[in-house]
Amino acid sequence: MEEERLQKQEKRLWDQEERLWEKEERLRKQEERLRMQERLALSQNQKLDKQLAEPQCGFKDLNNENKSTLQLEQQVKELQEKLSEVKETVTSAPSKMGWEAGTSLWGGAVPGQRQL
């Protein structure tokens, strides 16, 4: 009777051990699937990082282009202001210079002025 009880216990232990082996095998398979999913996720993250970097580079380029455009617009504005000043100076200068030199804008003598 003792021997029979020991055999039953041994059989239960063997059954438990077999179930443990099966559970371990399932766990190994799950771990492998998780590693594969992790590798896939890392690969997708790298792709997404590259895709995210592209618009950022484009945005930086566009931002730099906008800055350059704004600088050019400012330079054009400054040049237009200088041109206006030069035009004012040029249109008022010949009459003054001509009057002081005793000549009119048309090259003739100004009445009442002495020729040099």
PDB file as gemmi writes it, atoms N, CA and C in Angstrom:
CRYST1    1.000    1.000    1.000  90.00  90.00  90.00 P 1                      
ATOM      1  N   MET A   1       0.805  -1.182   0.000  1.00  0.00           N  
ATOM      2  CA  MET A   1       0.000   0.000   0.000  1.00  0.00           C  
ATOM      3  C   MET A   1       0.867   1.273   0.000  1.00  0.00           C  
ATOM      4  N   GLU A   2       1.901   1.239   0.747  1.00  0.00           N  
ATOM      5  CA  GLU A   2       2.834   2.362   0.780  1.00  0.00           C  
ATOM      6  C   GLU A   2       3.464   2.541  -0.596  1.00  0.00           C  
ATOM      7  N   GLU A   3       3.785   1.453  -1.221  1.00  0.00           N  
ATOM      8  CA  GLU A   3       4.400   1.499  -2.535  1.00  0.00           C  
ATOM      9  C   GLU A   3       3.432   2.070  -3.571  1.00  0.00           C  
ATOM     10  N   GLU A   4       2.218   1.722  -3.461  1.00  0.00           N  
ATOM     11  CA  GLU A   4       1.185   2.230  -4.356  1.00  0.00           C  
ATOM     12  C   GLU A   4       1.022   3.737  -4.174  1.00  0.00           C  
ATOM     13  N   ARG A   5       1.028   4.155  -2.935  1.00  0.00           N  
ATOM     14  CA  ARG A   5       0.904   5.590  -2.642  1.00  0.00           C  
ATOM     15  C   ARG A   5       2.113   6.343  -3.210  1.00  0.00           C  
ATOM     16  N   LEU A   6       3.293   5.784  -3.078  1.00  0.00           N  
ATOM     17  CA  LEU A   6       4.498   6.403  -3.612  1.00  0.00           C  
ATOM     18  C   LEU A   6       4.451   6.463  -5.136  1.00  0.00           C  
ATOM     19  N   GLN A   7       3.947   5.462  -5.781  1.00  0.00           N  
ATOM     20  CA  GLN A   7       3.812   5.441  -7.237  1.00  0.00           C  
ATOM     21  C   GLN A   7       2.847   6.517  -7.717  1.00  0.00           C  
ATOM     22  N   LYS A   8       1.756   6.686  -6.976  1.00  0.00           N  
ATOM     23  CA  LYS A   8       0.792   7.737  -7.337  1.00  0.00           C  
ATOM     24  C   LYS A   8       1.436   9.109  -7.182  1.00  0.00           C  
ATOM     25  N   GLN A   9       2.177   9.265  -6.112  1.00  0.00           N  
ATOM     26  CA  GLN A   9       2.854  10.548  -5.878  1.00  0.00           C  
ATOM     27  C   GLN A   9       3.882  10.805  -6.988  1.00  0.00           C  
ATOM     28  N   GLU A  10       4.600   9.766  -7.325  1.00  0.00           N  
ATOM     29  CA  GLU A  10       5.602   9.898  -8.376  1.00  0.00           C  
ATOM     30  C   GLU A  10       4.941  10.246  -9.708  1.00  0.00           C  
ATOM     31  N   LYS A  11       3.831   9.622  -9.997  1.00  0.00           N  
ATOM     32  CA  LYS A  11       3.102   9.919 -11.230  1.00  0.00           C  
ATOM     33  C   LYS A  11       2.634  11.374 -11.226  1.00  0.00           C  
ATOM     34  N   ARG A  12       2.092  11.835 -10.074  1.00  0.00           N  
ATOM     35  CA  ARG A  12       1.668  13.244  -9.977  1.00  0.00           C  
ATOM     36  C   ARG A  12       2.855  14.182 -10.191  1.00  0.00           C  
ATOM     37  N   LEU A  13       3.997  13.829  -9.619  1.00  0.00           N  
ATOM     38  CA  LEU A  13       5.184  14.662  -9.796  1.00  0.00           C  
ATOM     39  C   LEU A  13       5.599  14.711 -11.268  1.00  0.00           C  
ATOM     40  N   TRP A  14       5.558  13.534 -11.935  1.00  0.00           N  
ATOM     41  CA  TRP A  14       5.884  13.482 -13.342  1.00  0.00           C  
ATOM     42  C   TRP A  14       4.891  14.324 -14.151  1.00  0.00           C  
ATOM     43  N   ASP A  15       3.646  14.253 -13.821  1.00  0.00           N  
ATOM     44  CA  ASP A  15       2.614  15.040 -14.505  1.00  0.00           C  
ATOM     45  C   ASP A  15       2.852  16.541 -14.289  1.00  0.00           C  
ATOM     46  N   GLN A  16       3.159  16.887 -13.043  1.00  0.00           N  
ATOM     47  CA  GLN A  16       3.430  18.299 -12.736  1.00  0.00           C  
ATOM     48  C   GLN A  16       4.666  18.779 -13.491  1.00  0.00           C  
ATOM     49  N   GLU A  17       5.689  17.952 -13.507  1.00  0.00           N  
ATOM     50  CA  GLU A  17       6.916  18.308 -14.209  1.00  0.00           C  
ATOM     51  C   GLU A  17       6.648  18.482 -15.705  1.00  0.00           C  
ATOM     52  N   GLU A  18       5.853  17.601 -16.255  1.00  0.00           N  
ATOM     53  CA  GLU A  18       5.508  17.703 -17.672  1.00  0.00           C  
ATOM     54  C   GLU A  18       4.748  19.006 -17.954  1.00  0.00           C  
ATOM     55  N   ARG A  19       3.810  19.349 -17.094  1.00  0.00           N  
ATOM     56  CA  ARG A  19       3.067  20.617 -17.266  1.00  0.00           C  
ATOM     57  C   ARG A  19       4.014  21.817 -17.149  1.00  0.00           C  
ATOM     58  N   LEU A  20       4.969  21.712 -16.222  1.00  0.00           N  
ATOM     59  CA  LEU A  20       5.944  22.795 -16.090  1.00  0.00           C  
ATOM     60  C   LEU A  20       6.773  22.949 -17.364  1.00  0.00           C  
ATOM     61  N   TRP A  21       7.206  21.812 -17.940  1.00  0.00           N  
ATOM     62  CA  TRP A  21       7.959  21.855 -19.182  1.00  0.00           C  
ATOM     63  C   TRP A  21       7.127  22.484 -20.303  1.00  0.00           C  
ATOM     64  N   GLU A  22       5.876  22.130 -20.357  1.00  0.00           N  
ATOM     65  CA  GLU A  22       4.993  22.698 -21.370  1.00  0.00           C  
ATOM     66  C   GLU A  22       4.826  24.207 -21.167  1.00  0.00           C  
ATOM     67  N   LYS A  23       4.660  24.607 -19.898  1.00  0.00           N  
ATOM     68  CA  LYS A  23       4.537  26.047 -19.611  1.00  0.00           C  
ATOM     69  C   LYS A  23       5.824  26.778 -19.967  1.00  0.00           C  
ATOM     70  N   GLU A  24       6.966  26.189 -19.652  1.00  0.00           N  
ATOM     71  CA  GLU A  24       8.241  26.805 -19.998  1.00  0.00           C  
ATOM     72  C   GLU A  24       8.385  26.951 -21.509  1.00  0.00           C  
ATOM     73  N   GLU A  25       7.984  25.934 -22.231  1.00  0.00           N  
ATOM     74  CA  GLU A  25       8.047  25.991 -23.691  1.00  0.00           C  
ATOM     75  C   GLU A  25       7.160  27.109 -24.232  1.00  0.00           C  
ATOM     76  N   ARG A  26       5.957  27.229 -23.709  1.00  0.00           N  
ATOM     77  CA  ARG A  26       5.052  28.323 -24.118  1.00  0.00           C  
ATOM     78  C   ARG A  26       5.686  29.686 -23.797  1.00  0.00           C  
ATOM     79  N   LEU A  27       6.299  29.772 -22.611  1.00  0.00           N  
ATOM     80  CA  LEU A  27       6.951  31.027 -22.231  1.00  0.00           C  
ATOM     81  C   LEU A  27       8.109  31.354 -23.181  1.00  0.00           C  
ATOM     82  N   ARG A  28       8.910  30.354 -23.550  1.00  0.00           N  
ATOM     83  CA  ARG A  28      10.011  30.597 -24.495  1.00  0.00           C  
ATOM     84  C   ARG A  28       9.474  31.101 -25.835  1.00  0.00           C  
ATOM     85  N   LYS A  29       8.382  30.484 -26.290  1.00  0.00           N  
ATOM     86  CA  LYS A  29       7.790  30.920 -27.557  1.00  0.00           C  
ATOM     87  C   LYS A  29       7.257  32.350 -27.449  1.00  0.00           C  
ATOM     88  N   GLN A  30       6.625  32.671 -26.312  1.00  0.00           N  
ATOM     89  CA  GLN A  30       6.123  34.031 -26.100  1.00  0.00           C  
ATOM     90  C   GLN A  30       7.277  35.026 -26.057  1.00  0.00           C  
ATOM     91  N   GLU A  31       8.368  34.648 -25.373  1.00  0.00           N  
ATOM     92  CA  GLU A  31       9.543  35.520 -25.326  1.00  0.00           C  
ATOM     93  C   GLU A  31      10.093  35.772 -26.721  1.00  0.00           C  
ATOM     94  N   GLU A  32      10.165  34.745 -27.519  1.00  0.00           N  
ATOM     95  CA  GLU A  32      10.658  34.885 -28.893  1.00  0.00           C  
ATOM     96  C   GLU A  32       9.741  35.809 -29.696  1.00  0.00           C  
ATOM     97  N   ARG A  33       8.433  35.633 -29.567  1.00  0.00           N  
ATOM     98  CA  ARG A  33       7.487  36.531 -30.266  1.00  0.00           C  
ATOM     99  C   ARG A  33       7.669  37.969 -29.788  1.00  0.00           C  
ATOM    100  N   LEU A  34       7.860  38.140 -28.473  1.00  0.00           N  
ATOM    101  CA  LEU A  34       8.065  39.491 -27.945  1.00  0.00           C  
ATOM    102  C   LEU A  34       9.356  40.108 -28.479  1.00  0.00           C  
ATOM    103  N   ARG A  35      10.422  39.305 -28.576  1.00  0.00           N  
ATOM    104  CA  ARG A  35      11.678  39.819 -29.137  1.00  0.00           C  
ATOM    105  C   ARG A  35      11.483  40.237 -30.589  1.00  0.00           C  
ATOM    106  N   MET A  36      10.753  39.420 -31.343  1.00  0.00           N  
ATOM    107  CA  MET A  36      10.490  39.760 -32.749  1.00  0.00           C  
ATOM    108  C   MET A  36       9.667  41.042 -32.841  1.00  0.00           C  
ATOM    109  N   GLN A  37       8.658  41.178 -31.989  1.00  0.00           N  
ATOM    110  CA  GLN A  37       7.836  42.389 -31.984  1.00  0.00           C  
ATOM    111  C   GLN A  37       8.680  43.594 -31.586  1.00  0.00           C  
ATOM    112  N   GLU A  38       9.576  43.396 -30.635  1.00  0.00           N  
ATOM    113  CA  GLU A  38      10.446  44.488 -30.196  1.00  0.00           C  
ATOM    114  C   GLU A  38      11.357  44.938 -31.340  1.00  0.00           C  
ATOM    115  N   ARG A  39      11.940  43.965 -32.055  1.00  0.00           N  
ATOM    116  CA  ARG A  39      12.784  44.309 -33.211  1.00  0.00           C  
ATOM    117  C   ARG A  39      11.979  45.056 -34.266  1.00  0.00           C  
ATOM    118  N   LEU A  40      10.763  44.581 -34.508  1.00  0.00           N  
ATOM    119  CA  LEU A  40       9.899  45.245 -35.482  1.00  0.00           C  
ATOM    120  C   LEU A  40       9.572  46.673 -35.028  1.00  0.00           C  
ATOM    121  N   ALA A  41       9.266  46.814 -33.746  1.00  0.00           N  
ATOM    122  CA  ALA A  41       8.939  48.142 -33.208  1.00  0.00           C  
ATOM    123  C   ALA A  41      10.142  49.073 -33.312  1.00  0.00           C  
ATOM    124  N   LEU A  42      11.338  48.570 -33.019  1.00  0.00           N  
ATOM    125  CA  LEU A  42      12.543  49.397 -33.143  1.00  0.00           C  
ATOM    126  C   LEU A  42      12.775  49.819 -34.584  1.00  0.00           C  
ATOM    127  N   SER A  43      12.566  48.891 -35.494  1.00  0.00           N  
ATOM    128  CA  SER A  43      12.721  49.206 -36.910  1.00  0.00           C  
ATOM    129  C   SER A  43      11.721  50.279 -37.348  1.00  0.00           C  
ATOM    130  N   GLN A  44      10.479  50.123 -36.920  1.00  0.00           N  
ATOM    131  CA  GLN A  44       9.449  51.118 -37.257  1.00  0.00           C  
ATOM    132  C   GLN A  44       9.771  52.461 -36.622  1.00  0.00           C  
ATOM    133  N   ASN A  45      10.288  52.448 -35.399  1.00  0.00           N  
ATOM    134  CA  ASN A  45      10.668  53.708 -34.748  1.00  0.00           C  
ATOM    135  C   ASN A  45      11.760  54.419 -35.531  1.00  0.00           C  
ATOM    136  N   GLN A  46      12.744  53.646 -36.017  1.00  0.00           N  
ATOM    137  CA  GLN A  46      13.808  54.256 -36.804  1.00  0.00           C  
ATOM    138  C   GLN A  46      13.254  54.870 -38.083  1.00  0.00           C  
ATOM    139  N   LYS A  47      12.342  54.154 -38.737  1.00  0.00           N  
ATOM    140  CA  LYS A  47      11.723  54.693 -39.951  1.00  0.00           C  
ATOM    141  C   LYS A  47      10.941  55.968 -39.643  1.00  0.00           C  
ATOM    142  N   LEU A  48      10.192  55.926 -38.539  1.00  0.00           N  
ATOM    143  CA  LEU A  48       9.410  57.108 -38.157  1.00  0.00           C  
ATOM    144  C   LEU A  48      10.320  58.273 -37.800  1.00  0.00           C  
ATOM    145  N   ASP A  49      11.431  57.990 -37.115  1.00  0.00           N  
ATOM    146  CA  ASP A  49      12.381  59.055 -36.789  1.00  0.00           C  
ATOM    147  C   ASP A  49      12.914  59.709 -38.052  1.00  0.00           C  
ATOM    148  N   LYS A  50      13.242  58.877 -39.061  1.00  0.00           N  
ATOM    149  CA  LYS A  50      13.726  59.431 -40.330  1.00  0.00           C  
ATOM    150  C   LYS A  50      12.650  60.276 -40.994  1.00  0.00           C  
ATOM    151  N   GLN A  51      11.409  59.756 -40.997  1.00  0.00           N  
ATOM    152  CA  GLN A  51      10.312  60.500 -41.612  1.00  0.00           C  
ATOM    153  C   GLN A  51      10.055  61.799 -40.875  1.00  0.00           C  
ATOM    154  N   LEU A  52      10.198  61.769 -39.565  1.00  0.00           N  
ATOM    155  CA  LEU A  52       9.989  62.979 -38.774  1.00  0.00           C  
ATOM    156  C   LEU A  52      11.101  63.974 -39.020  1.00  0.00           C  
ATOM    157  N   ALA A  53      12.309  63.478 -39.205  1.00  0.00           N  
ATOM    158  CA  ALA A  53      13.450  64.364 -39.432  1.00  0.00           C  
ATOM    159  C   ALA A  53      13.340  65.088 -40.761  1.00  0.00           C  
ATOM    160  N   GLU A  54      12.767  64.435 -41.774  1.00  0.00           N  
ATOM    161  CA  GLU A  54      12.654  65.059 -43.095  1.00  0.00           C  
ATOM    162  C   GLU A  54      11.845  66.348 -43.068  1.00  0.00           C  
ATOM    163  N   PRO A  55      10.627  66.357 -42.491  1.00  0.00           N  
ATOM    164  CA  PRO A  55       9.894  67.626 -42.449  1.00  0.00           C  
ATOM    165  C   PRO A  55      10.605  68.684 -41.610  1.00  0.00           C  
ATOM    166  N   GLN A  56      11.304  68.252 -40.561  1.00  0.00           N  
ATOM    167  CA  GLN A  56      12.017  69.223 -39.738  1.00  0.00           C  
ATOM    168  C   GLN A  56      13.123  69.882 -40.537  1.00  0.00           C  
ATOM    169  N   CYS A  57      13.839  69.085 -41.333  1.00  0.00           N  
ATOM    170  CA  CYS A  57      14.879  69.643 -42.191  1.00  0.00           C  
ATOM    171  C   CYS A  57      14.246  70.591 -43.205  1.00  0.00           C  
ATOM    172  N   GLY A  58      13.131  70.155 -43.786  1.00  0.00           N  
ATOM    173  CA  GLY A  58      12.421  71.002 -44.736  1.00  0.00           C  
ATOM    174  C   GLY A  58      11.941  72.280 -44.097  1.00  0.00           C  
ATOM    175  N   PHE A  59      11.474  72.175 -42.859  1.00  0.00           N  
ATOM    176  CA  PHE A  59      11.016  73.368 -42.143  1.00  0.00           C  
ATOM    177  C   PHE A  59      12.180  74.305 -41.878  1.00  0.00           C  
ATOM    178  N   LYS A  60      13.335  73.741 -41.485  1.00  0.00           N  
ATOM    179  CA  LYS A  60      14.514  74.581 -41.250  1.00  0.00           C  
ATOM    180  C   LYS A  60      14.929  75.273 -42.535  1.00  0.00           C  
ATOM    181  N   ASP A  61      14.941  74.515 -43.642  1.00  0.00           N  
ATOM    182  CA  ASP A  61      15.304  75.103 -44.930  1.00  0.00           C  
ATOM    183  C   ASP A  61      14.335  76.225 -45.301  1.00  0.00           C  
ATOM    184  N   LEU A  62      13.046  75.949 -45.131  1.00  0.00           N  
ATOM    185  CA  LEU A  62      12.031  76.944 -45.454  1.00  0.00           C  
ATOM    186  C   LEU A  62      12.177  78.165 -44.551  1.00  0.00           C  
ATOM    187  N   ASN A  63      12.449  77.930 -43.281  1.00  0.00           N  
ATOM    188  CA  ASN A  63      12.635  79.027 -42.331  1.00  0.00           C  
ATOM    189  C   ASN A  63      13.848  79.869 -42.736  1.00  0.00           C  
ATOM    190  N   ASN A  64      14.944  79.205 -43.106  1.00  0.00           N  
ATOM    191  CA  ASN A  64      16.138  79.931 -43.555  1.00  0.00           C  
ATOM    192  C   ASN A  64      15.846  80.705 -44.832  1.00  0.00           C  
ATOM    193  N   GLU A  65      15.073  80.086 -45.729  1.00  0.00           N  
ATOM    194  CA  GLU A  65      14.707  80.751 -46.972  1.00  0.00           C  
ATOM    195  C   GLU A  65      13.856  81.990 -46.690  1.00  0.00           C  
ATOM    196  N   ASN A  66      12.924  81.862 -45.743  1.00  0.00           N  
ATOM    197  CA  ASN A  66      12.082  83.000 -45.368  1.00  0.00           C  
ATOM    198  C   ASN A  66      12.932  84.114 -44.779  1.00  0.00           C  
ATOM    199  N   LYS A  67      13.914  83.740 -43.938  1.00  0.00           N  
ATOM    200  CA  LYS A  67      14.801  84.761 -43.360  1.00  0.00           C  
ATOM    201  C   LYS A  67      15.575  85.466 -44.453  1.00  0.00           C  
ATOM    202  N   SER A  68      16.076  84.688 -45.415  1.00  0.00           N  
ATOM    203  CA  SER A  68      16.823  85.279 -46.524  1.00  0.00           C  
ATOM    204  C   SER A  68      15.924  86.209 -47.332  1.00  0.00           C  
ATOM    205  N   THR A  69      14.698  85.778 -47.567  1.00  0.00           N  
ATOM    206  CA  THR A  69      13.752  86.602 -48.313  1.00  0.00           C  
ATOM    207  C   THR A  69      13.465  87.899 -47.568  1.00  0.00           C  
ATOM    208  N   LEU A  70      13.261  87.789 -46.271  1.00  0.00           N  
ATOM    209  CA  LEU A  70      13.013  88.985 -45.475  1.00  0.00           C  
ATOM    210  C   LEU A  70      14.215  89.925 -45.494  1.00  0.00           C  
ATOM    211  N   GLN A  71      15.417  89.346 -45.432  1.00  0.00           N  
ATOM    212  CA  GLN A  71      16.619  90.179 -45.495  1.00  0.00           C  
ATOM    213  C   GLN A  71      16.711  90.875 -46.848  1.00  0.00           C  
ATOM    214  N   LEU A  72      16.417  90.136 -47.908  1.00  0.00           N  
ATOM    215  CA  LEU A  72      16.449  90.740 -49.243  1.00  0.00           C  
ATOM    216  C   LEU A  72      15.403  91.842 -49.373  1.00  0.00           C  
ATOM    217  N   GLU A  73      14.217  91.595 -48.847  1.00  0.00           N  
ATOM    218  CA  GLU A  73      13.170  92.622 -48.896  1.00  0.00           C  
ATOM    219  C   GLU A  73      13.606  93.863 -48.144  1.00  0.00           C  
ATOM    220  N   GLN A  74      14.253  93.676 -46.989  1.00  0.00           N  
ATOM    221  CA  GLN A  74      14.740  94.813 -46.209  1.00  0.00           C  
ATOM    222  C   GLN A  74      15.818  95.565 -46.991  1.00  0.00           C  
ATOM    223  N   GLN A  75      16.709  94.827 -47.652  1.00  0.00           N  
ATOM    224  CA  GLN A  75      17.756  95.473 -48.443  1.00  0.00           C  
ATOM    225  C   GLN A  75      17.157  96.248 -49.612  1.00  0.00           C  
ATOM    226  N   VAL A  76      16.159  95.679 -50.268  1.00  0.00           N  
ATOM    227  CA  VAL A  76      15.487  96.363 -51.380  1.00  0.00           C  
ATOM    228  C   VAL A  76      14.833  97.653 -50.873  1.00  0.00           C  
ATOM    229  N   LYS A  77      14.188  97.554 -49.720  1.00  0.00           N  
ATOM    230  CA  LYS A  77      13.540  98.732 -49.150  1.00  0.00           C  
ATOM    231  C   LYS A  77      14.574  99.820 -48.848  1.00  0.00           C  
ATOM    232  N   GLU A  78      15.684  99.421 -48.262  1.00  0.00           N  
ATOM    233  CA  GLU A  78      16.731 100.389 -47.954  1.00  0.00           C  
ATOM    234  C   GLU A  78      17.295 101.016 -49.229  1.00  0.00           C  
ATOM    235  N   LEU A  79      17.494 100.180 -50.263  1.00  0.00           N  
ATOM    236  CA  LEU A  79      18.001 100.706 -51.532  1.00  0.00           C  
ATOM    237  C   LEU A  79      16.996 101.653 -52.189  1.00  0.00           C  
ATOM    238  N   GLN A  80      15.701 101.317 -52.073  1.00  0.00           N  
ATOM    239  CA  GLN A  80      14.675 102.198 -52.637  1.00  0.00           C  
ATOM    240  C   GLN A  80      14.685 103.548 -51.912  1.00  0.00           C  
ATOM    241  N   GLU A  81      14.858 103.510 -50.593  1.00  0.00           N  
ATOM    242  CA  GLU A  81      14.918 104.755 -49.831  1.00  0.00           C  
ATOM    243  C   GLU A  81      16.133 105.579 -50.252  1.00  0.00           C  
ATOM    244  N   LYS A  82      17.281 104.916 -50.410  1.00  0.00           N  
ATOM    245  CA  LYS A  82      18.493 105.624 -50.841  1.00  0.00           C  
ATOM    246  C   LYS A  82      18.315 106.192 -52.237  1.00  0.00           C  
ATOM    247  N   LEU A  83      17.668 105.412 -53.118  1.00  0.00           N  
ATOM    248  CA  LEU A  83      17.428 105.870 -54.482  1.00  0.00           C  
ATOM    249  C   LEU A  83      16.534 107.111 -54.474  1.00  0.00           C  
ATOM    250  N   SER A  84      15.514 107.085 -53.627  1.00  0.00           N  
ATOM    251  CA  SER A  84      14.642 108.256 -53.521  1.00  0.00           C  
ATOM    252  C   SER A  84      15.431 109.468 -53.049  1.00  0.00           C  
ATOM    253  N   GLU A  85      16.295 109.252 -52.063  1.00  0.00           N  
ATOM    254  CA  GLU A  85      17.119 110.358 -51.561  1.00  0.00           C  
ATOM    255  C   GLU A  85      18.039 110.892 -52.654  1.00  0.00           C  
ATOM    256  N   VAL A  86      18.646 109.973 -53.410  1.00  0.00           N  
ATOM    257  CA  VAL A  86      19.550 110.375 -54.488  1.00  0.00           C  
ATOM    258  C   VAL A  86      18.764 111.118 -55.558  1.00  0.00           C  
ATOM    259  N   LYS A  87      17.573 110.650 -55.888  1.00  0.00           N  
ATOM    260  CA  LYS A  87      16.746 111.328 -56.890  1.00  0.00           C  
ATOM    261  C   LYS A  87      16.410 112.736 -56.434  1.00  0.00           C  
ATOM    262  N   GLU A  88      16.060 112.863 -55.159  1.00  0.00           N  
ATOM    263  CA  GLU A  88      15.759 114.197 -54.619  1.00  0.00           C  
ATOM    264  C   GLU A  88      16.970 115.094 -54.738  1.00  0.00           C  
ATOM    265  N   THR A  89      18.114 114.553 -54.368  1.00  0.00           N  
ATOM    266  CA  THR A  89      19.349 115.338 -54.415  1.00  0.00           C  
ATOM    267  C   THR A  89      19.682 115.723 -55.846  1.00  0.00           C  
ATOM    268  N   VAL A  90      19.526 114.773 -56.758  1.00  0.00           N  
ATOM    269  CA  VAL A  90      19.863 115.018 -58.160  1.00  0.00           C  
ATOM    270  C   VAL A  90      18.909 116.039 -58.764  1.00  0.00           C  
ATOM    271  N   THR A  91      17.616 115.932 -58.464  1.00  0.00           N  
ATOM    272  CA  THR A  91      16.664 116.875 -59.085  1.00  0.00           C  
ATOM    273  C   THR A  91      16.801 118.265 -58.508  1.00  0.00           C  
ATOM    274  N   SER A  92      17.193 118.378 -57.237  1.00  0.00           N  
ATOM    275  CA  SER A  92      17.327 119.722 -56.681  1.00  0.00           C  
ATOM    276  C   SER A  92      18.727 120.270 -56.891  1.00  0.00           C  
ATOM    277  N   ALA A  93      19.715 119.431 -57.030  1.00  0.00           N  
ATOM    278  CA  ALA A  93      21.104 119.884 -57.147  1.00  0.00           C  
ATOM    279  C   ALA A  93      21.397 120.624 -58.450  1.00  0.00           C  
ATOM    280  N   PRO A  94      20.949 120.174 -59.615  1.00  0.00           N  
ATOM    281  CA  PRO A  94      21.333 120.885 -60.844  1.00  0.00           C  
ATOM    282  C   PRO A  94      20.837 122.323 -60.869  1.00  0.00           C  
ATOM    283  N   SER A  95      19.652 122.566 -60.375  1.00  0.00           N  
ATOM    284  CA  SER A  95      19.158 123.942 -60.409  1.00  0.00           C  
ATOM    285  C   SER A  95      19.970 124.815 -59.477  1.00  0.00           C  
ATOM    286  N   LYS A  96      20.328 124.286 -58.313  1.00  0.00           N  
ATOM    287  CA  LYS A  96      21.163 125.049 -57.386  1.00  0.00           C  
ATOM    288  C   LYS A  96      22.546 125.263 -57.976  1.00  0.00           C  
ATOM    289  N   MET A  97      23.104 124.164 -58.505  1.00  0.00           N  
ATOM    290  CA  MET A  97      24.442 124.253 -59.055  1.00  0.00           C  
ATOM    291  C   MET A  97      24.450 125.181 -60.262  1.00  0.00           C  
ATOM    292  N   GLY A  98      23.443 125.065 -61.100  1.00  0.00           N  
ATOM    293  CA  GLY A  98      23.368 125.919 -62.275  1.00  0.00           C  
ATOM    294  C   GLY A  98      23.199 127.384 -61.876  1.00  0.00           C  
ATOM    295  N   TRP A  99      22.398 127.655 -60.904  1.00  0.00           N  
ATOM    296  CA  TRP A  99      22.161 129.026 -60.456  1.00  0.00           C  
ATOM    297  C   TRP A  99      23.429 129.618 -59.881  1.00  0.00           C  
ATOM    298  N   GLU A 100      24.110 128.799 -59.042  1.00  0.00           N  
ATOM    299  CA  GLU A 100      25.341 129.286 -58.418  1.00  0.00           C  
ATOM    300  C   GLU A 100      26.440 129.467 -59.454  1.00  0.00           C  
ATOM    301  N   ALA A 101      26.433 128.635 -60.462  1.00  0.00           N  
ATOM    302  CA  ALA A 101      27.471 128.736 -61.488  1.00  0.00           C  
ATOM    303  C   ALA A 101      27.116 129.773 -62.539  1.00  0.00           C  
ATOM    304  N   GLY A 102      25.926 130.289 -62.459  1.00  0.00           N  
ATOM    305  CA  GLY A 102      25.520 131.307 -63.419  1.00  0.00           C  
ATOM    306  C   GLY A 102      24.926 130.732 -64.686  1.00  0.00           C  
ATOM    307  N   THR A 103      24.514 129.487 -64.661  1.00  0.00           N  
ATOM    308  CA  THR A 103      23.904 128.896 -65.845  1.00  0.00           C  
ATOM    309  C   THR A 103      22.561 128.295 -65.452  1.00  0.00           C  
ATOM    310  N   SER A 104      21.683 128.221 -66.402  1.00  0.00           N  
ATOM    311  CA  SER A 104      20.384 127.606 -66.146  1.00  0.00           C  
ATOM    312  C   SER A 104      20.501 126.099 -66.386  1.00  0.00           C  
ATOM    313  N   LEU A 105      19.407 125.388 -66.124  1.00  0.00           N  
ATOM    314  CA  LEU A 105      19.395 123.948 -66.366  1.00  0.00           C  
ATOM    315  C   LEU A 105      19.628 123.635 -67.835  1.00  0.00           C  
ATOM    316  N   TRP A 106      19.280 124.572 -68.699  1.00  0.00           N  
ATOM    317  CA  TRP A 106      19.405 124.337 -70.139  1.00  0.00           C  
ATOM    318  C   TRP A 106      20.751 124.791 -70.687  1.00  0.00           C  
ATOM    319  N   GLY A 107      21.616 125.176 -69.779  1.00  0.00           N  
ATOM    320  CA  GLY A 107      22.979 125.517 -70.212  1.00  0.00           C  
ATOM    321  C   GLY A 107      23.170 126.983 -70.543  1.00  0.00           C  
ATOM    322  N   GLY A 108      22.130 127.759 -70.537  1.00  0.00           N  
ATOM    323  CA  GLY A 108      22.285 129.164 -70.861  1.00  0.00           C  
ATOM    324  C   GLY A 108      22.636 129.993 -69.624  1.00  0.00           C  
ATOM    325  N   ALA A 109      23.008 131.250 -69.866  1.00  0.00           N  
ATOM    326  CA  ALA A 109      23.366 132.132 -68.758  1.00  0.00           C  
ATOM    327  C   ALA A 109      22.121 132.528 -67.996  1.00  0.00           C  
ATOM    328  N   VAL A 110      22.264 132.653 -66.699  1.00  0.00           N  
ATOM    329  CA  VAL A 110      21.166 133.073 -65.871  1.00  0.00           C  
ATOM    330  C   VAL A 110      21.180 134.597 -65.849  1.00  0.00           C  
ATOM    331  N   PRO A 111      20.074 135.223 -66.161  1.00  0.00           N  
ATOM    332  CA  PRO A 111      20.064 136.693 -66.172  1.00  0.00           C  
ATOM    333  C   PRO A 111      20.486 137.248 -64.824  1.00  0.00           C  
ATOM    334  N   GLY A 112      21.377 138.231 -64.854  1.00  0.00           N  
ATOM    335  CA  GLY A 112      21.820 138.889 -63.640  1.00  0.00           C  
ATOM    336  C   GLY A 112      22.998 138.190 -62.984  1.00  0.00           C  
ATOM    337  N   GLN A 113      23.484 137.121 -63.538  1.00  0.00           N  
ATOM    338  CA  GLN A 113      24.626 136.401 -62.963  1.00  0.00           C  
ATOM    339  C   GLN A 113      25.849 136.675 -63.837  1.00  0.00           C  
ATOM    340  N   ARG A 114      26.953 136.748 -63.184  1.00  0.00           N  
ATOM    341  CA  ARG A 114      28.212 136.937 -63.878  1.00  0.00           C  
ATOM    342  C   ARG A 114      28.775 135.605 -64.316  1.00  0.00           C  
ATOM    343  N   GLN A 115      29.290 135.515 -65.514  1.00  0.00           N  
ATOM    344  CA  GLN A 115      29.910 134.285 -65.989  1.00  0.00           C  
ATOM    345  C   GLN A 115      31.298 134.169 -65.427  1.00  0.00           C  
ATOM    346  N   LEU A 116      31.662 132.943 -65.015  1.00  0.00           N  
ATOM    347  CA  LEU A 116      32.999 132.720 -64.449  1.00  0.00           C  
ATOM    348  C   LEU A 116      34.010 132.375 -65.487  1.00  0.00           C  
TER     349      LEU A 116                                                      
END                                                                             
